[in-house]
Amino acid sequence: MAARRLARLLESRSLALIGVALAIVFCSGISYVLAERPPFSLGVRFIYPGTGAQTGSEFLIVAFLYAMGFIGLLLVYEAPRYRYRRSLMSGTLLSGMALLVVATLLLLAVYGMK
């Protein structure tokens, strides 16, 4: 039972997803949050308006937006798989582009506050 789970975990697709998840977490700033132990939020503000600080909630927000952008890119990448079913392909492509655009705009807004 445990050997089967370990074999499933060591498949290339699982390893790729684990690598992407780790990259998202580290790019979002987990090392800063673990080292500095900032407050979760500043009252009603979840994003610190300064230049060099980050709150714990900002880490979660940025990680979610990075993941949303990655899922959008993944949907855009997978859309040609449905080229013989036009409605499914266009729906997948449009939803992927919408996720990517929304994530990019929100990330620009978060980083613009800095």
Secondary structure in CASP SS format (residue, H / E / C, confidence):
PFRMAT SS
TARGET T0000
AUTHOR 0000-0000-0000
METHOD secondary structure of the structure
MODEL  1
M C 1.00
A H 1.00
A H 1.00
R H 1.00
R H 1.00
L H 1.00
A H 1.00
R H 1.00
L H 1.00
L C 1.00
E C 1.00
S H 1.00
R H 1.00
S H 1.00
L H 1.00
A H 1.00
L H 1.00
I H 1.00
G H 1.00
V H 1.00
A H 1.00
L H 1.00
A H 1.00
I H 1.00
V H 1.00
F H 1.00
C H 1.00
S H 1.00
G C 1.00
I H 1.00
S H 1.00
Y H 1.00
V H 1.00
L H 1.00
A H 1.00
E H 1.00
R C 1.00
P C 1.00
P C 1.00
F C 1.00
S C 1.00
L E 1.00
G C 1.00
V C 1.00
R E 1.00
F C 1.00
I C 1.00
Y C 1.00
P C 1.00
G C 1.00
T C 1.00
G C 1.00
A C 1.00
Q C 1.00
T C 1.00
G H 1.00
S H 1.00
E H 1.00
F H 1.00
L H 1.00
I H 1.00
V H 1.00
A H 1.00
F H 1.00
L H 1.00
Y H 1.00
A H 1.00
M H 1.00
G H 1.00
F H 1.00
I H 1.00
G H 1.00
L H 1.00
L H 1.00
L H 1.00
V H 1.00
Y H 1.00
E H 1.00
A H 1.00
P H 1.00
R H 1.00
Y H 1.00
R C 1.00
Y C 1.00
R C 1.00
R H 1.00
S H 1.00
L H 1.00
M H 1.00
S H 1.00
G H 1.00
T H 1.00
L H 1.00
L H 1.00
S H 1.00
G H 1.00
M H 1.00
A H 1.00
L H 1.00
L H 1.00
V H 1.00
V H 1.00
A H 1.00
T H 1.00
L H 1.00
L H 1.00
L H 1.00
L H 1.00
A H 1.00
V H 1.00
Y H 1.00
G H 1.00
M C 1.00
K C 1.00
END
